[in-house]
Amino acid sequence: MIENLALGLSVAMTFHNLGFAFIGCMIGTAIGVLPGIGPLATIALLLPLTFALDPITALIMLSGIYYGAQYGGSTSAILLNLPGEVTAVVTTLEGHKMAKRGRAGAALATAAIGSFFAGTVATLVVAASGPVLTNLALSFGPAEYFSLILLGLIIATVLAQGSIFKSIAMLVLGVALGLVGTDVQSGQVRFSFGFFELFEGIDFVAVAMGIFGVAEIIRNLENPENRSGTVAKVGSLMLTKEEFKRATPSVIRGTIVGSILGILPGGGLALSTFASYMLERKVSKYGHEFGTGAIEGVAGPESANNAASQTSFIPMLTLGIPANAVMALMIGGLMIHGIQPGPGVIQAQPELFWGLIASMWIGNLMLLVINLPLIGMWVSLLRLPYKYLYPAILVFCAIGVYSVNYSALNVFETVLFGLLGYLFFKLTLEPAPLLIGFVLGPMLEEYLRRAMVVSRGSAWVFVERPVSAVLLGIAALALGAMLLPSIRHKKNEALEE
C-alpha cells in the first residue's frame, strides 16, 4: 500500500498534474457556485479539451471539476438560498437560515471543513477497497461480467428520478444508440440507415455535450434563474466552541452515510445528502432547531455529498461500471483515450489509479484553500449576469466538438442531441439512464457474446455460475420490487421531497 501511494504521489505531484488539478478545482467551484450549469454539463462541454492531454492528467482535471462542484454548491445555497448544485438543495434548508442569523461565515466554514474531512476519509476508502474489488473482479468470467453490467444498468434505472417505465425506455434507447455503427466481430453495419457518416458509430462527445450541455443551456434560457436576491453578509469564518462541538459528530455521520451511498448506481450522490439530513434530524439533541438554522443540517449533508462524490469512483475504476452520469462521461473519455476502465486498470496502469487517489487528497486540500480565503471572489461571481455566459459557452462548445474529429457533422449531431435533450426535459424523461446505457450497451453485448461462445450457445451459463446467478437474482428483485405500485409510489414521493 505504501509503495502504491508513493507511486501515486510521484504522479500527482508533478507540476503539470498539480496545475490541471488546480484548474479543475477552480472550474468545479465556479460552476458549483453558479446555479444552472452543474458538473455534468461542464464536464460534457470540456471533454474535447482533454483529448490533447495525457489520460491521467485529463482524469485528474475532470475529477477536480466533479468534487469541486460539491464544494462550491454550498456557497450560493448559504448566501443566496439558491443551490448551485442539486446536492446543495438540502444545505439551503439550514445554511441560509444561519446566514439570516448572521452566521453565514460559520456555515461556510462548516461546509468547507466537513467536505475536506469527508473527502479525505472517502479517498482512504477508495484506496483500500479498490485493490480488493479488483482482485475479486479478476476472477470473473464473461457470464459474471454480463450479469454485473446488467445489474448496474437496472440499479441505475431503478434509482433514477421519475417513472420507472420512462427510465427503462431511456436505458433501451441509450443501448440502441451505443450499438450504431460497424460491428467489430462480424463487420456488419448496424442501424446506420444508409448514412455513411454513421458507419463508425455516434460520437460520444456529441451525445454527452448535446444532451447535458446544450440542453441545459436551452433550459436556463427558457427559465432564467432569479438571481436578484440579496447576497447575505459573510462575517466571521470562525466557529464558536459550541458550534464546533455540535458539528463534529454530524460530520462523522455524514461521512459514513456518503461513503456507503455514493457507491450505489443512479442517484447515490443526491440520496446521500437527503439521507444524512434526515438522520441528523432524528439523532440530534437539537432537533427542535431544524428549520431555523441548525448547524448539524449543514455539517452532515455537506460531508455526505463530498464523501459520496469520492466513493462513486470505486465502481467506475475497479469494475468499469458508472455510479452516475458523470462517471459514465469519465468512462467515455477514458475509452476515447484507449483505456478500458475495470479491474485491469490497476494492474496494467497502476499510475492512473494511484495517481488519481493521490490527486484526490491534494485536490481536497486545494479546495479548502480555494473556498475559504477566496470567498469574496465567489460572492462576486454570484452577481455575474447569465446573458454574458451563455454565448461564450455555446461558442466554446461548437469549437470543442469540431476539434475532436474536425468534422462539421459532429457539430450538427451535438445540436440535434441538444434539442433531443430539451425534448426529454419537456417530457420529464431522465437522460442519465440514456448515457449510462450508451456507454455500457456495447460492453453488455460483448460479454454476452463471449459467454455464449464459451457455453456453445447455452444460456444456462448465466445461472449455472453461482456469482452470475446471484447478480441476476439481485437485478430481478430490484426491478420487480420497483414495478410494485406501492414501492414505486414511495420512491417517487421520497425523490420529490
Buried (B, 14 or more C-beta within 10 A) or exposed (E): EEEBBEBBBEBBBBEEBBEBBBBBBBBBBBBBBBBBBBBBBBBBBBBBBBBEBBBBBBBBBBBBBBBBBBBBBBBBBBBBBBBBBBBBBBBBBBBBBBBEEEBBBBBBBBBBBBBBBBBBBBBBBBBEBBBEBBEBBEEBBBBBBBBBBBBBBBBBBBBBBBBBEBBBBBBBBBBBBBBBBBEEEEEEBBEBEEEEEBEEBBBBBBBBBBBBBBBBBBBBEEEEBEBEEEBBEBBEBEBEEEBBEBBBBBBBBBBBBBBBBBBBBBBBBBBBBBBBBBBBBEEBEBEEBBEEBBBBBBBBBBBBBBBBBBBBBBBBBBBBBBBBBBBBBBBBBBBBBEBEBBBBBBEEBBBBBBBBBBBBBBBBBBBBEBBBEEBEEBBEBBEEEBEEBBEEBBEBBBEBBBBBBEBEBBBBBBBBBBBBBBEBBEEEBBBBBBBBBBBBBBBBBBBBBBBBEEBEEEEEBBBEBEBBBBBBEBBEEBBEEBEEEEBBEEBBEEBEE
